[in-house]
Amino acid sequence: MKVTLKQIAEHSGVSMPTVSEILNDKGVYSEQTRKKVLAVARDLGYRPNASARAMQSGKFNTVTWLSSTHAGARFMTSPLLDGVLQKLDARQMQLHIARVNDSKLTNPDYLPSALRHLSCDGLLIDYTKDIPPRFWELVQETRLPAVWINTKQKYDSVYPDDVAATKEMTEALLAMGHQEIGYFTPPMIADHYSYADRCLGYQQAMEAAGLKDHVIEHGRIPGSQLRDAISQLVIANANITAWISYSDTVAIHICDVWEHMGHEVGKTHHVSTVGAGISLQHQFLEHYPILHTPHIWESVGQHAVEMLLKKISNPKARQSSKAVHLAYQL
């Protein structure tokens, strides 16, 4: 049986308007009265009607995480999600997760259910590369406050500062005494900002030290062939005593090759990788002392929610994008 405000008022000895305001966290009442009403409501089993509240206030206290159906174009990780939920929980807000079907975006009549119903206050957009023009249009058409995650834009986006991260990693290797430092990267195509930014940070540090950079593109090679390709490149660049790798998988292969060559990984030779705090499996860190940048994704999620809350409060104001950086320390 549904518990009514009238029943709570009768049991509490206060008026219905007083009950309504206290349950909606409004009005100015003594702490004793507030506690009494809330205790009665709890004992009677009162449950607020969230839908009715949303209709009255125009606020759903819900954020939608919108991503692509294409796995390579989204980046929902546990630390990132933890950061988002931590900030939303503090505001007693909920997270709804939805996806956009990339294959249907070519149809001008297609509208994802998450955007069709608009039952949220704002969007966290997890669409990191190859963003279809139609998707941009859909986001604009909703007129919902939106923040992009792990996508570098001038406004309304939060992403890791990959230039600073790789620059500091290179400077750390230089401080160890390395002068021949190489950088392994996939082909630096423009589908995600991190390819160019990580390489730039490395090059800036090498240039500042007056040293020649060694940027090696290893190509997009199937996993079964990648180790052999990396082995050949490492052997061909035998003068290099420290490698920075875009990929944690490549970093592991370098360690393996050097170990078979008789080098002391972590002593005379060092391997590092950027952005692998979430993907580098623990057993490899135990076997190989691979240096890596700080765990940053929780902080990215927190900043993204903070920015979105500002946009929800003031939808017409664009927010300057935030490059998140956590300083690297040896």
C-alpha positions, 0 to 999 in steps of 0.5 A: 500500500502506498504511503501518503504525505497525509499519513506521515503528517498524522504520525509526525504531528506536523502539516502536510506542507511541512512533510513535503518540504522536509522530504524534498530537502526544502524549507527551514525547520529545526533539526528535531522536526526534520529528524522526526519526519524522516524517521516516520517516513522511513518507518512507514516505508515511504518511497519518493516518486522520482518520476514525479519529482523529475516532472516537477523540477525538470531535473532527473539527477541522472547523467547518461554515459554515451559511447559507441558500439565500436569497441575501438572508439570507446574507453570505459575502464574501471578506474575511469568509471570509479572516478565518475561514480565517486563524484556523482554519488557525492551529489546523489546522482545516478549514471545511465549507460547507453550506446550509439549504433555506428552502423545506423548513423548513416540513416538520417532518421536514426535516433538512439533511445538515450537521445530520443527520451532525454531522461537525463540532465547531461551527457558524458560522451565516450567516443574517442576517434573516427567520430561520425559527423551525424553523431556530432549533429545528434549531440547538438540537436539534444541541446543537453549539456555534454562533456567529452572524455578522452577526446581533445577539443578546445571546449567541453572535454577532459583528457590526459595530458599526454605531452606532459606525461611523456616529456616527464617520462623521458626526463626521468630516463635522462636523469638516470644517465641514458642518452640514447633513448628511443620511442616506439609508436604505432603509425601516427595517424590522426584518429586519436590525439594521443599518438602525436601528443605522446611523441611530441612530449618525448621529442621536446625532452630530447631536444631540450637535452640537446640529443637526437630523438629516435622515433620508430614506427612499428606499424599495425602488426597482428599480435602473433607477428608483433614480437618478431617485428619488435625484436628485429627493431630492438636488435637493429637499434642496439645503441639504444639503452632506454625505450619509451613505448606507446603500447604496454604490449610492446614494452613487454616485448622489449623487455623480453628481447633484452633479457634474451640478449643478456641485458639487465632490464631495470638496471643498465637498460630501462623500458617505460610506457605511457598511459598503461597504469590500467592495462599493464598486468601485474605479473609483468610489473613483477617480472619486468620493472617497467616504468609507467606514468601515474594512474590517471583515469580516476582523476579524468572521470572526476574532472569530467563530472565536475565540468558537466555539473558546471554545464548543467548549472549554466548550459549556455557557457562553454567550459575550457577543456581540461588536460589532466596531468599527474606528475611522474616521480621515480 
